[in-house]
Amino acid sequence: MSHDRDAVALSPIELQVNGRTVRTEARPGARLLDVLRAAGHTEVKEGCGEGECGACTVWLDGRAVCSCLVLAESAAGCAVTTVACRERPDFAALQAALVRETGTQCGFCTPGIVLAAAELIERQPDPDEAEIRAALSGNLCRCTGYTRIVSAVHNAAAARRRERAP
């Protein structure tokens, strides 16, 4: 018995992920999150699947987005940056600051927090507490209080300013 009528045609999709070309196929309506994870980018986590927790945050052409809300087809040809991007030393610096401040526990939320914080620091090199909290408002952490996370972002921003000072 043939199930051809149930078969869904896959569409080719090409993305630039962390500076490397990823060519894959996806079903119509597939989420960017699923395509990234299928391509081995397990640093992108699925939390709520509704854009509420921030665990699946990636940069899409330089802007932080919840990859569970982005259709893979709409990301074709775009630059996708995950927390694993080695060309972004600021990501590693933010991760180190979170560790120093004990702003992580299970680590599930950390990739999304790092990407949201890095976007903030690029836009506002000297963020105050309110700006940090606003930038992180889309990231849910169930293990820590946000005080240490906010402190880590503040310290990472200060360290970056010192590095760039003449």
HELIX and SHEET records of a PDB file:
HELIX    1   1 ASP A    4  ASP A    6  5                                   3    
HELIX    2   2 LEU A   32  ALA A   38  1                                   7    
HELIX    3   3 SER A   67  LEU A   69  5                                   3    
HELIX    4   4 ALA A   72  ALA A   75  5                                   4    
HELIX    5   5 PRO A   89  ARG A  100  1                                  12    
HELIX    6   6 THR A  110  ARG A  123  1                                  14    
HELIX    7   7 GLU A  129  ALA A  135  1                                   7    
HELIX    8   8 TYR A  146  ARG A  164  1                                  19    
SHEET    1   A 5 ARG A  20  ALA A  26  0                                        
SHEET    2   A 5 SER A  11  VAL A  17 -1                                        
SHEET    3   A 5 ALA A  79  THR A  81  1                                        
SHEET    4   A 5 THR A  57  LEU A  60 -1                                        
SHEET    5   A 5 ARG A  63  CYS A  66 -1                                        
END                                                                             
